[in-house]
């Protein structure tokens, strides 16, 4: 394994690596194409623009932008200048942004024109002292204090890269999917390098001749690796999509640009397979796909492979670890499992007292690896709870079989105790989605009339199936045939959609809140 250089500016590293392929397309977005040479120039000008704005080394900027070719320019330009980009979810509310602005203390905001109204509402209620507002692809006349991105870039000089260490703070991401305030997760230049060297090259097998397309957006740790770190580390070409990743939008990119590597999430794969517009194998060029965010049901993986002839390498990563650390690998694929630890990472399953669990038992997942974040910004208690020496407590529950394959059992706060025994909601959900009537399912624990907790399933049906008592009984019977009797859902609630994060993770806690509100 290569050793991460002690002195590393990741943006400068990528520029030097890709200098020989200046004419090759680096990014193709919805409206234009950017070559590696153009990317390098715009990144260096972006660094110059930040200096013109008075941004100093280690100061922060907010990156609130849709997936266009401007996104990597801002992100890498900040790294080039030694400025810290804080990349945030484009689907949050003004209240969320107001909190993040105050928490991160950014001096400047780079925002897509379509997101400007929400940002302005956030700025109006936040105590943050934002000095500069730069708008990419404006959709309306700009407010007086705002600057247009292209004009700012054109007027900026080309700046040399700042020399940084691999251990220096490079960027932040904000965690998603929890019930509390988002946490600022602080990462280094070296963390980016390690995810490419440990996962992208040896496990995914990404190559210079690949065209890659990620349904997960760049502001996610998963999407950042998929659409920036990995492809730029080998000189591949990236397809970006600004709109929401519906099956139809994804199919359009898969057939038009014919990417060879596709990154998705389980809910998207399920929706793709259920769509009447699913393209035939001959119209796409995928050689490998990945899945993360939540466990990929075995049935979904098997049906996808039968249709398209390519494997989905399911894995688990996190914002704190920056990308995937347990993964299936080509030639060793077992659908229904998350695979084995990525070489370079160590994992352990521990009980509630921190002791190793018995073989086959459910345990809390702990990870050790070189891409771990430094901390949660200004959150000492949460940092101490999760970052334990060299180990990170993930908050996930897992089992490990005798062959060393890990299987997801749910989040720690999602586990259900029924009749004194733990039930993994994922286990029940995976059985439900194998039934021909079920598109998606989420399982939670609810008290019965005696106050005893039992499983309840929220189910989204496929077209053509009726949400009636007969269907519910059929689903209950189906689960009983495959799992222990105490695990089957005592109640079935049919719904048109399930609450999810922007990455497609099912938010079971919102279903629990819904149940609590009806008690």
Protein Blocks (a to p, Z undefined) as FASTA:
>chain_A
ZZddfbdcfklmmmmmmmmmmmpcfbdcfkbccdfklmmmmmmmmmmmmmmnopaehiac
dddddddfklmmmmmmmmmnopacddddfkbcfklmmmmmmmnopabdcddfklmmmmmm
mmmmpcbdcfbdcdehiabdcdfkbccfklmmmmpccdddddddfkbcfbdcddehiabd
cddddddfklmmmmmmmmmmmmnopafkbccddfbdfkbmklmmmmmmmmmmnopacddd
fbdcdfklmmmmmmmnopabdcddfklmmmmmmpmklccfklpccfbdcdehiacdfklm
mmmmmmnopacddddddfklopafbdcdehiacehiabjadehiacddddfkopacdehi
acddddddfkbcfbdehilklmmmmmgcjbccehiacdddfkopacdebjfklpcceehi
acdfklmmmmmmmpmkbmbdcddddddfkopacddddddddehiacdfklmmmmmmmmmm
mmcfklpcfbdcddfbdcddfkopacfklmmmmmmmmZZ
